[in-house]
Amino acid sequence: GTGGSETEVTWEDQQNINKFGRLNNRFHELEDEIKVAKEAIDNLEDASNELILTDEEVVRFQIGEVFAHVPKEEVETRIEEMKELNSKNLEKLEEEKESVVAQMAELKKILYGKFKDSINLEED
């Protein structure tokens, strides 16, 4: 129509805006999860390095709330397995984040293309 520069928000636009909001929330969740996974890997690295430096054959190993005395080799294996798991998890999170970022970029293009300056999808 003619008249004001108000662009009509269609049902589809509304869906896109909602989808962007959901993706944006997921993006922040992923950022947090990635940080936690990286910290876990760092901690396991540290534990691994400490283990290499010890001469003990049996070491104290924390399992949940409990310390157990476990053969060094077994602990090394356990740490490697945990690192492997965390790395795989981190990889998955990074991939999902890339996908979310790409979808958000796509929606931004569509929405800014239609609404120009009358819509703001940025954080700040």
C-alpha positions as CSV (number, residue, x, y, z in Angstrom):
1,G,0.0,0.0,0.0
2,T,0.9,3.7,-0.2
3,G,1.2,6.1,2.7
4,G,3.5,5.6,5.8
5,S,6.7,3.6,5.6
6,E,5.3,1.1,8.0
7,T,5.9,-2.3,6.6
8,E,3.2,-4.8,7.4
9,V,4.4,-7.7,9.6
10,T,3.0,-10.8,8.1
11,W,2.4,-14.1,9.9
12,E,5.5,-15.4,8.1
13,D,7.6,-12.4,9.3
14,Q,6.4,-13.1,12.8
15,Q,7.5,-16.8,12.5
16,N,10.9,-15.6,11.3
17,I,11.3,-13.2,14.2
18,N,10.3,-15.9,16.7
19,K,12.7,-18.3,15.1
20,F,15.5,-15.8,15.3
21,G,14.8,-15.3,19.0
22,R,14.9,-19.1,19.6
23,L,18.1,-19.4,17.7
24,N,19.6,-16.5,19.5
25,N,18.8,-18.1,22.9
26,R,20.3,-21.4,21.7
27,F,23.4,-19.6,20.6
28,H,23.9,-18.2,24.1
29,E,23.3,-21.7,25.6
30,L,25.9,-23.1,23.2
31,E,28.4,-20.5,24.1
32,D,28.1,-21.5,27.8
33,E,28.2,-25.2,27.1
34,I,31.3,-24.7,24.9
35,K,33.0,-22.8,27.7
36,V,32.2,-25.6,30.2
37,A,33.5,-28.3,27.8
38,K,36.7,-26.4,27.2
39,E,37.3,-25.9,30.9
40,A,36.7,-29.6,31.5
41,I,39.2,-30.5,28.8
42,D,41.7,-28.1,30.4
43,N,41.2,-29.6,33.8
44,L,41.7,-33.1,32.4
45,E,44.9,-31.9,30.7
46,D,46.2,-30.6,34.0
47,A,45.3,-33.8,35.7
48,S,47.0,-35.8,33.0
49,N,50.2,-33.7,33.3
50,E,50.3,-34.0,37.1
51,L,49.9,-37.8,36.7
52,I,52.9,-37.9,34.3
53,L,55.0,-36.2,37.0
54,T,54.1,-38.5,39.8
55,D,56.3,-41.5,40.7
56,E,53.4,-43.2,42.6
57,E,52.0,-46.4,41.2
58,V,48.7,-45.9,43.0
59,V,47.2,-42.5,43.0
60,R,44.2,-40.8,44.6
61,F,41.5,-40.4,42.1
62,Q,38.3,-38.6,42.7
63,I,35.1,-40.4,41.6
64,G,32.2,-38.1,42.3
65,E,32.5,-37.1,45.9
66,V,34.8,-40.0,46.8
67,F,38.5,-40.4,46.5
68,A,39.6,-43.9,45.6
69,H,43.1,-45.3,45.4
70,V,43.5,-46.4,41.8
71,P,46.5,-47.8,39.8
72,K,48.1,-44.9,37.9
73,E,47.7,-46.7,34.5
74,E,44.0,-47.1,35.1
75,V,43.6,-43.4,35.9
76,E,45.6,-42.5,32.7
77,T,43.1,-44.6,30.7
78,R,40.2,-43.0,32.5
79,I,41.4,-39.5,31.9
80,E,42.0,-40.2,28.2
81,E,38.5,-41.6,27.8
82,M,37.0,-38.5,29.5
83,K,39.1,-36.2,27.3
84,E,37.9,-38.1,24.3
85,L,34.3,-37.8,25.3
86,N,34.6,-34.1,26.1
87,S,36.4,-33.4,22.8
88,K,33.6,-35.2,20.8
89,N,31.0,-33.2,22.8
90,L,32.9,-30.0,22.1
91,E,33.0,-30.8,18.4
92,K,29.3,-31.4,18.3
93,L,28.6,-28.1,20.1
94,E,30.9,-26.2,17.8
95,E,29.1,-27.6,14.8
96,E,25.7,-26.8,16.1
97,K,26.9,-23.3,16.9
98,E,28.1,-22.8,13.3
99,S,24.7,-24.0,12.1
100,V,22.8,-21.6,14.4
101,V,25.0,-18.7,13.3
102,A,24.3,-19.5,9.7
103,Q,20.6,-19.7,10.2
104,M,20.6,-16.4,12.1
105,A,22.5,-14.7,9.3
106,E,20.0,-16.0,6.8
107,L,17.0,-14.7,8.9
108,K,18.8,-11.3,9.4
109,K,19.1,-11.0,5.6
110,I,15.5,-11.7,5.1
111,L,14.2,-9.5,7.9
112,Y,16.5,-6.6,7.4
113,G,15.8,-6.8,3.7
114,K,12.2,-6.3,4.4
115,F,12.1,-4.0,7.4
116,K,15.4,-2.1,7.0
117,D,16.0,0.1,10.1
118,S,12.6,-0.5,11.6
119,I,13.7,-3.8,13.1
120,N,16.6,-4.5,15.5
121,L,17.9,-8.0,16.0
122,E,21.2,-7.1,17.5
123,E,22.2,-7.8,21.1
124,D,23.2,-4.4,22.3
